[in-house]
Amino acid sequence: DAREARLVADLEAKIRDLEEQRRAKEVDFDAARRAARDKADALQQRADAEEARLRAASSQADVAASRLAAIEARCAELDTRSAQYLEEAKREIDRAATKTAAADLAAEQARALAGGARREID
């Protein structure tokens, strides 16, 4: 009887631990999403600033053409980086979702075990 009660208590502690882990993963997931969004916003602001600088400085046609080529290359680089950051964020989100799903499954299994143990005790 005491052993079963201890088993139930252990399982309930495990459930609480898994739920805390799940909450922590959710926090990590939200932080990763915010970080990815911030990186993308910063890249867009940099691209916008470069474009504005180009337009302001392009009084002569040859200078404007030269700067336009430079900004196009920079935008392509920024687009590539932005795509990389977004892919990285998607991978981080997928990893966090996988970990959250695994934690949810483990918590559900622990709840089921605890329920079975409770029924056996009753």
Secondary structure, 3 states (H helix, E strand, C coil): CHHHHHHHHHHHHHHHHHHHHHHHHHHHHHHHHHHHHHHHHHHHHHHHHHHHHHHHHCCCHHHHHHHHHHHHHHHHHHHHHHHHHHHHHHHHHHHHHHHHHHHHHHHHHHHHHHHHHHHHHC
